[in-house]
Amino acid sequence: MPNNFDVVIIGGGHNALIASCYLAKAGLSVAILEKNGSLGGATVSQKVFPEYEARLSRYSYLVSLLPDKIVADLGLKFETIDRSVSSFTPENIGNQDLGLLITKGLVGQTKSDFKEITSGDSEIEAWKSFYADVQKLADVIAPTMLGKLPTRSELKAKVSHKIWDEIIEVPLGKVLEARFESDLVRGIVLTDGLIGTFSDAKDLVANICFIYHLIGNGTGAWNVPKGGMGALVSELIELAESLGVKFVVDSEVTEISKSEGVFTTKNRQQSFTSKYLLANLAPGKLANILGTKPPATLDGSQVKVNMLLTKLPRLKCGTDPKLAFAGTFHFDERYSDFQRAFDEAASGKIPTKVPAEMYCHTLSDLSILGADLVERGFHTLTLFGIHTPAALFEKDNKASKAIILERLLAQLNEYLVDPIESCLAKNSDGSLCIEIKSPLDLDEEIGLPRGNIFHKDLSMPFREDNEKPGWGVETDIPNLFLCGAGAIRGGGVSGIPGHNAAAAVLEAQSS
Ligand SMILES: Cc1cc2nc3c(=O)[nH]c(=O)nc-3n(C[C@H](O)[C@H](O)[C@H](O)COP(=O)(O)OP(=O)(O)OC[C@H]3O[C@@H](n4cnc5c(N)ncnc54)[C@H](O)[C@@H]3O)c2cc1C
């Protein structure tokens, strides 16, 4: 029985690799079956523009949710780099080009920027008070992520503050309207509720997305992965290999059956048997294979644009681009912009203005560039455009992407002295070094159902009081566990579902 393992994992994303390391360390035999030719799923670095030595984090790009404990447990050397700038948002008021730079700790020019843009000190004070309250939630929730699911009542009692109701019970939009006056500031805060989530500000699904963006490691800081996202995957592959994990790539699983407690998992050429089966692929994709009903979930609703630049563009407001692009650069993400874009997209139209944010990896970490590009002053830029749901691409994916890309670049150029096109590197055929990925591309390339970057809608990080205890990875089939972003407390580059799926297997094994 050469293809018999204790555990078979379908899908080779970072959660699969993390689960495999924990399980192999505990002495179990593990095989990972990945449909693509390489491992990593949404967590890869690639030479997106083959003529240039630049390894971009092609899909996911920043890390917050990966607990330090997982890194320590597995002895990983993977590091993330802290950013002293949280965000920058250019704004035109009365024909004056201004900008709001928000630094960590609100130091430096942050206070004067707030004053200039929001006409006073009340918004910066509101900001301080809101995020101090959100911290109380992060302090309680973050330490629970690698244990069995806590109940709603347990967490609520531990938080014991009005922020519980504000973030868990009341739609985020209502809270932001009560806490902040400025359209711009409300929008910057709301962004964390809408990343990858096609929602109105007043739908609780935005609250859930917001929570995951604010609790990582108890700080909610979004850090730069040193060496790019692929650095994490490379290290995990090396560790898993050294522990004897078997990788089978180009192995799309098409059949699963179970008989007398043994799973048989088949790709087109081979079968694998195992006592435990872990699903790193999305729950909807698993349901398709099992022939069951996929969970109802929102469409993915973002475009990802990857760029290679010969120089950073100068800004009309005069802020040094090295400062403006050092954190997350928001544009056209006012509260009212989000509402308009959502309404337009929900009615089937490409938003007139696509709310977007960008980040420059190379201002924090040049190791993703070859020495020649470093010397020539090249940079990478990653853009995440919001409220562009899969349905907008169904008729003609290529044409919709072209319209959206053109729109995004024109929007961005409103804030720049140097048009972004003049900063992009060129391929030898004269084409610009820029690519755009739609939700449908993500489905096709890495199996995200209709581009949903979290595999399915995120869930609150707790169970209801009357629900069964568990790790948040259980399915209706005994010994088949979710081991990917679709688990409760999944979503994002966190390794949490991988850790928790391994814990569920080890618990089942010992009972
Ligand atoms: C554009 C984009 C930007 C993002 N940005 C961030 C970010 O900055 N920070 C962050 O924390 N998160 C981000 N995310 C989300 C994050 O990347 C994912 O939630 C996370 O990587 C999921 O990891 P995973 O291991 O659970 O699954 P995945 O990485 O999705 O891996 C699942 C694997 O299963 C494979 N598979 C699918 N079907 C089959 C089959 N039938 N047989 C075999 N294999 C199969 C797929 O090919 C894939 O390799 C982003 C996601 C995207 C798409």
The ligand as a MOL file (V3000), in Angstrom:
LIG
                    3D

  0  0  0     0  0            999 V3000
M  V30 BEGIN CTAB
M  V30 COUNTS 53 58 0 0 0
M  V30 BEGIN ATOM
M  V30 1 C -5.2780 38.7780 -4.0350 0
M  V30 2 C -5.2200 38.3260 -2.5960 0
M  V30 3 C -4.6510 39.1430 -1.6420 0
M  V30 4 C -4.6170 38.7360 -0.3250 0
M  V30 5 N -3.9580 39.5160 0.5850 0
M  V30 6 C -3.7580 39.0450 1.8220 0
M  V30 7 C -2.8670 39.7090 2.7000 0
M  V30 8 O -2.2010 40.6750 2.3390 0
M  V30 9 N -2.7300 39.2020 3.9580 0
M  V30 10 C -3.4130 38.1090 4.3920 0
M  V30 11 O -3.2860 37.7190 5.5570 0
M  V30 12 N -4.2440 37.4420 3.5600 0
M  V30 13 C -4.3960 37.8570 2.2860 0
M  V30 14 N -5.1630 37.1440 1.4110 0
M  V30 15 C -5.8690 35.9430 1.8880 0
M  V30 16 C -4.9100 34.7590 2.0850 0
M  V30 17 O -3.9560 34.7360 1.0630 0
M  V30 18 C -5.6710 33.4290 2.0660 0
M  V30 19 O -6.7750 33.4810 2.9490 0
M  V30 20 C -4.7370 32.3130 2.5260 0
M  V30 21 O -3.5440 32.3160 1.7750 0
M  V30 22 C -5.4210 30.9770 2.3920 0
M  V30 23 O -4.4740 29.9750 2.6410 0
M  V30 24 P -4.8890 28.4650 2.6360 0
M  V30 25 O -3.6720 27.6520 2.9000 0
M  V30 26 O -6.0300 28.2580 3.5670 0
M  V30 27 O -5.4540 28.1720 1.1720 0
M  V30 28 P -4.9530 28.5590 -0.2810 0
M  V30 29 O -3.7330 29.3760 -0.2520 0
M  V30 30 O -6.1280 29.0970 -1.0000 0
M  V30 31 O -4.5670 27.1500 -0.8850 0
M  V30 32 C -5.5200 26.1880 -1.2650 0
M  V30 33 C -4.8450 25.2570 -2.2430 0
M  V30 34 O -5.7650 24.2310 -2.6400 0
M  V30 35 C -5.4850 23.9210 -3.9980 0
M  V30 36 N -6.6320 23.2090 -4.5420 0
M  V30 37 C -7.8560 23.7130 -4.8280 0
M  V30 38 N -8.6540 22.7270 -5.3080 0
M  V30 39 C -7.9160 21.5820 -5.3220 0
M  V30 40 C -8.1730 20.2250 -5.7010 0
M  V30 41 N -9.3530 19.8330 -6.1710 0
M  V30 42 N -7.1670 19.3270 -5.5710 0
M  V30 43 C -5.9530 19.6800 -5.0960 0
M  V30 44 N -5.6520 20.9460 -4.7210 0
M  V30 45 C -6.6200 21.8770 -4.8330 0
M  V30 46 C -5.2450 25.2920 -4.6210 0
M  V30 47 O -4.5600 25.1970 -5.8480 0
M  V30 48 C -4.4070 25.9540 -3.5320 0
M  V30 49 O -3.0220 25.7490 -3.7260 0
M  V30 50 C -5.1880 37.4960 0.0740 0
M  V30 51 C -5.7240 36.6610 -0.8860 0
M  V30 52 C -5.7280 37.0510 -2.2180 0
M  V30 53 C -6.2850 36.1100 -3.2440 0
M  V30 END ATOM
M  V30 BEGIN BOND
M  V30 1 1 1 2
M  V30 2 1 2 3
M  V30 3 2 2 52
M  V30 4 2 3 4
M  V30 5 1 4 5
M  V30 6 1 4 50
M  V30 7 2 5 6
M  V30 8 1 6 7
M  V30 9 1 6 13
M  V30 10 2 7 8
M  V30 11 1 7 9
M  V30 12 1 9 10
M  V30 13 2 10 11
M  V30 14 1 10 12
M  V30 15 2 12 13
M  V30 16 1 13 14
M  V30 17 1 14 15
M  V30 18 1 14 50
M  V30 19 1 15 16
M  V30 20 1 16 17
M  V30 21 1 16 18
M  V30 22 1 18 19
M  V30 23 1 18 20
M  V30 24 1 20 21
M  V30 25 1 20 22
M  V30 26 1 22 23
M  V30 27 1 23 24
M  V30 28 2 24 25
M  V30 29 1 24 26
M  V30 30 1 24 27
M  V30 31 1 27 28
M  V30 32 2 28 29
M  V30 33 1 28 30
M  V30 34 1 28 31
M  V30 35 1 31 32
M  V30 36 1 32 33
M  V30 37 1 33 34
M  V30 38 1 33 48
M  V30 39 1 34 35
M  V30 40 1 35 36
M  V30 41 1 35 46
M  V30 42 1 36 37
M  V30 43 1 36 45
M  V30 44 2 37 38
M  V30 45 1 38 39
M  V30 46 1 39 40
M  V30 47 2 39 45
M  V30 48 1 40 41
M  V30 49 2 40 42
M  V30 50 1 42 43
M  V30 51 2 43 44
M  V30 52 1 44 45
M  V30 53 1 46 47
M  V30 54 1 46 48
M  V30 55 1 48 49
M  V30 56 2 50 51
M  V30 57 1 51 52
M  V30 58 1 52 53
M  V30 END BOND
M  V30 END CTAB
M  END
